Amino acid sequence: MKTLRTLAIGTLIWILGVSVYCLSFYTSFIEDLEQQANLVLSLAILPIVWMGCHLYHKKDITVYGFIPGLSFFVVSAIMDALITVPMIIVPNGGSYYEFYTDLGFWVIGLEFVGVSMLYSFFQTDLKIKETDKPSNG
């Protein structure tokens, strides 16, 4: 696994995720804005992690599935601890404990790993199908 590549893509996923989370407060379709932001993030993180997996697997990478997804989630969780919680959550009355024990946080973590595993499954399946094609010559 390429550590620098994983850190960069994990940070990109975190930046996009926090941006979606913050922007979701500007439109109200649920009375509880916090719940709305978590719902929007839970939906938006799916294509964001898929894109991250695509970027990660552009080069010839041999690590698939669980490990990249978990790595991206750990990078995002560390960035949350260093930046998101102290700058966004705590000033709005939250705490580290509330943030990291929230069920939504762990559901998003499962989404990271699940999307990464699905991406790897489809990528591996496509590569196998491409190599199994008979040649015309």
PyMOL CGO cylinders between C-alpha atoms (Angstrom):
from pymol import cmd
from pymol.cgo import CYLINDER

trace = [
    CYLINDER, 0.00, 0.00, 0.00, 1.29, 3.44, -0.91, 0.3, 1, 1, 1, 1, 1, 1,
    CYLINDER, 1.29, 3.44, -0.91, 1.19, 5.43, 2.34, 0.3, 1, 1, 1, 1, 1, 1,
    CYLINDER, 1.19, 5.43, 2.34, 1.51, 8.93, 0.88, 0.3, 1, 1, 1, 1, 1, 1,
    CYLINDER, 1.51, 8.93, 0.88, -1.15, 8.18, -1.75, 0.3, 1, 1, 1, 1, 1, 1,
    CYLINDER, -1.15, 8.18, -1.75, -3.48, 6.82, 0.94, 0.3, 1, 1, 1, 1, 1, 1,
    CYLINDER, -3.48, 6.82, 0.94, -2.96, 9.87, 3.17, 0.3, 1, 1, 1, 1, 1, 1,
    CYLINDER, -2.96, 9.87, 3.17, -3.57, 12.29, 0.27, 0.3, 1, 1, 1, 1, 1, 1,
    CYLINDER, -3.57, 12.29, 0.27, -6.74, 10.55, -0.90, 0.3, 1, 1, 1, 1, 1, 1,
    CYLINDER, -6.74, 10.55, -0.90, -8.02, 10.13, 2.66, 0.3, 1, 1, 1, 1, 1, 1,
    CYLINDER, -8.02, 10.13, 2.66, -7.49, 13.86, 3.22, 0.3, 1, 1, 1, 1, 1, 1,
    CYLINDER, -7.49, 13.86, 3.22, -9.27, 14.69, -0.05, 0.3, 1, 1, 1, 1, 1, 1,
    CYLINDER, -9.27, 14.69, -0.05, -12.22, 12.51, 1.02, 0.3, 1, 1, 1, 1, 1, 1,
    CYLINDER, -12.22, 12.51, 1.02, -12.26, 14.27, 4.40, 0.3, 1, 1, 1, 1, 1, 1,
    CYLINDER, -12.26, 14.27, 4.40, -12.20, 17.75, 2.77, 0.3, 1, 1, 1, 1, 1, 1,
    CYLINDER, -12.20, 17.75, 2.77, -15.09, 16.88, 0.46, 0.3, 1, 1, 1, 1, 1, 1,
    CYLINDER, -15.09, 16.88, 0.46, -17.04, 15.25, 3.30, 0.3, 1, 1, 1, 1, 1, 1,
    CYLINDER, -17.04, 15.25, 3.30, -16.66, 18.21, 5.66, 0.3, 1, 1, 1, 1, 1, 1,
    CYLINDER, -16.66, 18.21, 5.66, -17.60, 20.58, 2.83, 0.3, 1, 1, 1, 1, 1, 1,
    CYLINDER, -17.60, 20.58, 2.83, -20.79, 18.64, 2.12, 0.3, 1, 1, 1, 1, 1, 1,
    CYLINDER, -20.79, 18.64, 2.12, -21.57, 18.49, 5.85, 0.3, 1, 1, 1, 1, 1, 1,
    CYLINDER, -21.57, 18.49, 5.85, -21.15, 22.26, 6.29, 0.3, 1, 1, 1, 1, 1, 1,
    CYLINDER, -21.15, 22.26, 6.29, -22.98, 23.18, 3.09, 0.3, 1, 1, 1, 1, 1, 1,
    CYLINDER, -22.98, 23.18, 3.09, -25.98, 21.03, 4.07, 0.3, 1, 1, 1, 1, 1, 1,
    CYLINDER, -25.98, 21.03, 4.07, -26.81, 23.51, 6.85, 0.3, 1, 1, 1, 1, 1, 1,
    CYLINDER, -26.81, 23.51, 6.85, -27.70, 26.16, 4.26, 0.3, 1, 1, 1, 1, 1, 1,
    CYLINDER, -27.70, 26.16, 4.26, -30.75, 24.27, 2.98, 0.3, 1, 1, 1, 1, 1, 1,
    CYLINDER, -30.75, 24.27, 2.98, -33.41, 23.01, 5.34, 0.3, 1, 1, 1, 1, 1, 1,
    CYLINDER, -33.41, 23.01, 5.34, -35.60, 20.05, 4.45, 0.3, 1, 1, 1, 1, 1, 1,
    CYLINDER, -35.60, 20.05, 4.45, -35.64, 18.46, 7.93, 0.3, 1, 1, 1, 1, 1, 1,
    CYLINDER, -35.64, 18.46, 7.93, -36.41, 20.37, 11.11, 0.3, 1, 1, 1, 1, 1, 1,
    CYLINDER, -36.41, 20.37, 11.11, -33.33, 18.99, 12.92, 0.3, 1, 1, 1, 1, 1, 1,
    CYLINDER, -33.33, 18.99, 12.92, -30.41, 20.49, 10.96, 0.3, 1, 1, 1, 1, 1, 1,
    CYLINDER, -30.41, 20.49, 10.96, -27.85, 18.24, 12.68, 0.3, 1, 1, 1, 1, 1, 1,
    CYLINDER, -27.85, 18.24, 12.68, -29.73, 15.12, 11.62, 0.3, 1, 1, 1, 1, 1, 1,
    CYLINDER, -29.73, 15.12, 11.62, -30.10, 16.59, 8.12, 0.3, 1, 1, 1, 1, 1, 1,
    CYLINDER, -30.10, 16.59, 8.12, -26.35, 17.21, 7.87, 0.3, 1, 1, 1, 1, 1, 1,
    CYLINDER, -26.35, 17.21, 7.87, -25.58, 13.64, 8.96, 0.3, 1, 1, 1, 1, 1, 1,
    CYLINDER, -25.58, 13.64, 8.96, -28.09, 12.25, 6.45, 0.3, 1, 1, 1, 1, 1, 1,
    CYLINDER, -28.09, 12.25, 6.45, -26.68, 14.34, 3.60, 0.3, 1, 1, 1, 1, 1, 1,
    CYLINDER, -26.68, 14.34, 3.60, -23.14, 13.32, 4.52, 0.3, 1, 1, 1, 1, 1, 1,
    CYLINDER, -23.14, 13.32, 4.52, -24.13, 9.65, 4.71, 0.3, 1, 1, 1, 1, 1, 1,
    CYLINDER, -24.13, 9.65, 4.71, -25.50, 9.83, 1.18, 0.3, 1, 1, 1, 1, 1, 1,
    CYLINDER, -25.50, 9.83, 1.18, -22.75, 12.02, -0.25, 0.3, 1, 1, 1, 1, 1, 1,
    CYLINDER, -22.75, 12.02, -0.25, -19.91, 9.95, 1.18, 0.3, 1, 1, 1, 1, 1, 1,
    CYLINDER, -19.91, 9.95, 1.18, -20.80, 7.01, -1.08, 0.3, 1, 1, 1, 1, 1, 1,
    CYLINDER, -20.80, 7.01, -1.08, -19.72, 8.60, -4.39, 0.3, 1, 1, 1, 1, 1, 1,
    CYLINDER, -19.72, 8.60, -4.39, -16.91, 10.49, -2.66, 0.3, 1, 1, 1, 1, 1, 1,
    CYLINDER, -16.91, 10.49, -2.66, -15.31, 7.26, -1.37, 0.3, 1, 1, 1, 1, 1, 1,
    CYLINDER, -15.31, 7.26, -1.37, -15.95, 5.58, -4.74, 0.3, 1, 1, 1, 1, 1, 1,
    CYLINDER, -15.95, 5.58, -4.74, -14.04, 8.44, -6.40, 0.3, 1, 1, 1, 1, 1, 1,
    CYLINDER, -14.04, 8.44, -6.40, -11.28, 8.06, -3.80, 0.3, 1, 1, 1, 1, 1, 1,
    CYLINDER, -11.28, 8.06, -3.80, -11.01, 4.35, -4.58, 0.3, 1, 1, 1, 1, 1, 1,
    CYLINDER, -11.01, 4.35, -4.58, -10.85, 5.15, -8.28, 0.3, 1, 1, 1, 1, 1, 1,
    CYLINDER, -10.85, 5.15, -8.28, -7.99, 7.58, -7.68, 0.3, 1, 1, 1, 1, 1, 1,
    CYLINDER, -7.99, 7.58, -7.68, -6.23, 5.09, -5.41, 0.3, 1, 1, 1, 1, 1, 1,
    CYLINDER, -6.23, 5.09, -5.41, -6.44, 2.25, -7.94, 0.3, 1, 1, 1, 1, 1, 1,
    CYLINDER, -6.44, 2.25, -7.94, -5.38, 4.34, -10.96, 0.3, 1, 1, 1, 1, 1, 1,
    CYLINDER, -5.38, 4.34, -10.96, -1.81, 3.17, -10.50, 0.3, 1, 1, 1, 1, 1, 1,
    CYLINDER, -1.81, 3.17, -10.50, -1.01, -0.53, -10.27, 0.3, 1, 1, 1, 1, 1, 1,
    CYLINDER, -1.01, -0.53, -10.27, -1.97, -1.05, -6.63, 0.3, 1, 1, 1, 1, 1, 1,
    CYLINDER, -1.97, -1.05, -6.63, -2.22, -4.57, -5.25, 0.3, 1, 1, 1, 1, 1, 1,
    CYLINDER, -2.22, -4.57, -5.25, -4.11, -3.77, -2.03, 0.3, 1, 1, 1, 1, 1, 1,
    CYLINDER, -4.11, -3.77, -2.03, -7.88, -4.02, -2.47, 0.3, 1, 1, 1, 1, 1, 1,
    CYLINDER, -7.88, -4.02, -2.47, -11.07, -3.96, -0.45, 0.3, 1, 1, 1, 1, 1, 1,
    CYLINDER, -11.07, -3.96, -0.45, -11.04, -3.63, 3.31, 0.3, 1, 1, 1, 1, 1, 1,
    CYLINDER, -11.04, -3.63, 3.31, -7.58, -2.09, 3.85, 0.3, 1, 1, 1, 1, 1, 1,
    CYLINDER, -7.58, -2.09, 3.85, -7.91, 1.01, 1.62, 0.3, 1, 1, 1, 1, 1, 1,
    CYLINDER, -7.91, 1.01, 1.62, -11.42, 1.72, 2.96, 0.3, 1, 1, 1, 1, 1, 1,
    CYLINDER, -11.42, 1.72, 2.96, -10.28, 1.39, 6.56, 0.3, 1, 1, 1, 1, 1, 1,
    CYLINDER, -10.28, 1.39, 6.56, -7.21, 3.52, 5.82, 0.3, 1, 1, 1, 1, 1, 1,
    CYLINDER, -7.21, 3.52, 5.82, -9.31, 6.29, 4.28, 0.3, 1, 1, 1, 1, 1, 1,
    CYLINDER, -9.31, 6.29, 4.28, -11.64, 6.19, 7.30, 0.3, 1, 1, 1, 1, 1, 1,
    CYLINDER, -11.64, 6.19, 7.30, -8.76, 6.34, 9.80, 0.3, 1, 1, 1, 1, 1, 1,
    CYLINDER, -8.76, 6.34, 9.80, -7.24, 9.34, 7.97, 0.3, 1, 1, 1, 1, 1, 1,
    CYLINDER, -7.24, 9.34, 7.97, -10.64, 11.08, 8.01, 0.3, 1, 1, 1, 1, 1, 1,
    CYLINDER, -10.64, 11.08, 8.01, -11.17, 10.26, 11.70, 0.3, 1, 1, 1, 1, 1, 1,
    CYLINDER, -11.17, 10.26, 11.70, -7.76, 11.72, 12.57, 0.3, 1, 1, 1, 1, 1, 1,
    CYLINDER, -7.76, 11.72, 12.57, -8.51, 14.86, 10.55, 0.3, 1, 1, 1, 1, 1, 1,
    CYLINDER, -8.51, 14.86, 10.55, -11.84, 15.08, 12.39, 0.3, 1, 1, 1, 1, 1, 1,
    CYLINDER, -11.84, 15.08, 12.39, -9.99, 14.90, 15.73, 0.3, 1, 1, 1, 1, 1, 1,
    CYLINDER, -9.99, 14.90, 15.73, -7.48, 17.57, 14.70, 0.3, 1, 1, 1, 1, 1, 1,
    CYLINDER, -7.48, 17.57, 14.70, -9.72, 20.00, 12.81, 0.3, 1, 1, 1, 1, 1, 1,
    CYLINDER, -9.72, 20.00, 12.81, -13.44, 19.20, 12.51, 0.3, 1, 1, 1, 1, 1, 1,
    CYLINDER, -13.44, 19.20, 12.51, -14.29, 18.62, 16.17, 0.3, 1, 1, 1, 1, 1, 1,
    CYLINDER, -14.29, 18.62, 16.17, -12.36, 21.55, 17.68, 0.3, 1, 1, 1, 1, 1, 1,
    CYLINDER, -12.36, 21.55, 17.68, -13.31, 24.04, 14.95, 0.3, 1, 1, 1, 1, 1, 1,
    CYLINDER, -13.31, 24.04, 14.95, -16.88, 23.03, 14.05, 0.3, 1, 1, 1, 1, 1, 1,
    CYLINDER, -16.88, 23.03, 14.05, -18.38, 20.64, 16.61, 0.3, 1, 1, 1, 1, 1, 1,
    CYLINDER, -18.38, 20.64, 16.61, -17.12, 22.05, 19.95, 0.3, 1, 1, 1, 1, 1, 1,
    CYLINDER, -17.12, 22.05, 19.95, -17.99, 25.72, 19.17, 0.3, 1, 1, 1, 1, 1, 1,
    CYLINDER, -17.99, 25.72, 19.17, -21.56, 24.58, 18.42, 0.3, 1, 1, 1, 1, 1, 1,
    CYLINDER, -21.56, 24.58, 18.42, -21.97, 22.84, 21.78, 0.3, 1, 1, 1, 1, 1, 1,
    CYLINDER, -21.97, 22.84, 21.78, -20.70, 19.37, 20.90, 0.3, 1, 1, 1, 1, 1, 1,
    CYLINDER, -20.70, 19.37, 20.90, -17.81, 17.37, 22.30, 0.3, 1, 1, 1, 1, 1, 1,
    CYLINDER, -17.81, 17.37, 22.30, -15.30, 14.77, 21.21, 0.3, 1, 1, 1, 1, 1, 1,
    CYLINDER, -15.30, 14.77, 21.21, -17.22, 12.14, 23.17, 0.3, 1, 1, 1, 1, 1, 1,
    CYLINDER, -17.22, 12.14, 23.17, -20.52, 12.96, 21.46, 0.3, 1, 1, 1, 1, 1, 1,
    CYLINDER, -20.52, 12.96, 21.46, -18.87, 13.05, 18.04, 0.3, 1, 1, 1, 1, 1, 1,
    CYLINDER, -18.87, 13.05, 18.04, -17.06, 9.73, 18.29, 0.3, 1, 1, 1, 1, 1, 1,
    CYLINDER, -17.06, 9.73, 18.29, -19.88, 7.85, 20.05, 0.3, 1, 1, 1, 1, 1, 1,
    CYLINDER, -19.88, 7.85, 20.05, -22.53, 8.99, 17.58, 0.3, 1, 1, 1, 1, 1, 1,
    CYLINDER, -22.53, 8.99, 17.58, -23.97, 6.05, 15.63, 0.3, 1, 1, 1, 1, 1, 1,
    CYLINDER, -23.97, 6.05, 15.63, -23.85, 8.12, 12.42, 0.3, 1, 1, 1, 1, 1, 1,
    CYLINDER, -23.85, 8.12, 12.42, -20.06, 8.40, 12.67, 0.3, 1, 1, 1, 1, 1, 1,
    CYLINDER, -20.06, 8.40, 12.67, -19.68, 4.61, 12.75, 0.3, 1, 1, 1, 1, 1, 1,
    CYLINDER, -19.68, 4.61, 12.75, -22.26, 4.09, 9.99, 0.3, 1, 1, 1, 1, 1, 1,
    CYLINDER, -22.26, 4.09, 9.99, -20.18, 6.40, 7.80, 0.3, 1, 1, 1, 1, 1, 1,
    CYLINDER, -20.18, 6.40, 7.80, -17.12, 4.32, 8.74, 0.3, 1, 1, 1, 1, 1, 1,
    CYLINDER, -17.12, 4.32, 8.74, -18.92, 1.19, 7.55, 0.3, 1, 1, 1, 1, 1, 1,
    CYLINDER, -18.92, 1.19, 7.55, -19.80, 3.03, 4.35, 0.3, 1, 1, 1, 1, 1, 1,
    CYLINDER, -19.80, 3.03, 4.35, -16.10, 3.79, 3.77, 0.3, 1, 1, 1, 1, 1, 1,
    CYLINDER, -16.10, 3.79, 3.77, -15.17, 0.13, 4.08, 0.3, 1, 1, 1, 1, 1, 1,
    CYLINDER, -15.17, 0.13, 4.08, -18.25, -1.17, 2.24, 0.3, 1, 1, 1, 1, 1, 1,
    CYLINDER, -18.25, -1.17, 2.24, -17.82, 1.13, -0.76, 0.3, 1, 1, 1, 1, 1, 1,
    CYLINDER, -17.82, 1.13, -0.76, -14.12, 0.29, -0.93, 0.3, 1, 1, 1, 1, 1, 1,
    CYLINDER, -14.12, 0.29, -0.93, -14.90, -3.43, -0.90, 0.3, 1, 1, 1, 1, 1, 1,
    CYLINDER, -14.90, -3.43, -0.90, -17.58, -3.03, -3.57, 0.3, 1, 1, 1, 1, 1, 1,
    CYLINDER, -17.58, -3.03, -3.57, -15.24, -0.98, -5.72, 0.3, 1, 1, 1, 1, 1, 1,
    CYLINDER, -15.24, -0.98, -5.72, -12.56, -3.64, -5.40, 0.3, 1, 1, 1, 1, 1, 1,
    CYLINDER, -12.56, -3.64, -5.40, -15.04, -6.39, -6.21, 0.3, 1, 1, 1, 1, 1, 1,
    CYLINDER, -15.04, -6.39, -6.21, -16.20, -4.68, -9.40, 0.3, 1, 1, 1, 1, 1, 1,
    CYLINDER, -16.20, -4.68, -9.40, -12.67, -3.65, -10.42, 0.3, 1, 1, 1, 1, 1, 1,
    CYLINDER, -12.67, -3.65, -10.42, -11.29, -7.16, -9.90, 0.3, 1, 1, 1, 1, 1, 1,
    CYLINDER, -11.29, -7.16, -9.90, -14.28, -8.68, -11.70, 0.3, 1, 1, 1, 1, 1, 1,
    CYLINDER, -14.28, -8.68, -11.70, -13.83, -6.33, -14.67, 0.3, 1, 1, 1, 1, 1, 1,
    CYLINDER, -13.83, -6.33, -14.67, -10.09, -7.01, -14.91, 0.3, 1, 1, 1, 1, 1, 1,
    CYLINDER, -10.09, -7.01, -14.91, -10.70, -10.77, -14.85, 0.3, 1, 1, 1, 1, 1, 1,
    CYLINDER, -10.70, -10.77, -14.85, -13.33, -10.48, -17.59, 0.3, 1, 1, 1, 1, 1, 1,
    CYLINDER, -13.33, -10.48, -17.59, -10.96, -8.37, -19.73, 0.3, 1, 1, 1, 1, 1, 1,
    CYLINDER, -10.96, -8.37, -19.73, -8.12, -10.89, -19.41, 0.3, 1, 1, 1, 1, 1, 1,
    CYLINDER, -8.12, -10.89, -19.41, -10.42, -13.86, -20.10, 0.3, 1, 1, 1, 1, 1, 1,
    CYLINDER, -10.42, -13.86, -20.10, -11.47, -12.53, -23.51, 0.3, 1, 1, 1, 1, 1, 1,
    CYLINDER, -11.47, -12.53, -23.51, -10.15, -14.68, -26.34, 0.3, 1, 1, 1, 1, 1, 1,
    CYLINDER, -10.15, -14.68, -26.34, -7.83, -12.94, -28.74, 0.3, 1, 1, 1, 1, 1, 1,
    CYLINDER, -7.83, -12.94, -28.74, -8.85, -12.48, -32.38, 0.3, 1, 1, 1, 1, 1, 1,
    CYLINDER, -8.85, -12.48, -32.38, -5.49, -13.52, -33.66, 0.3, 1, 1, 1, 1, 1, 1,
]
cmd.load_cgo(trace, "trace")
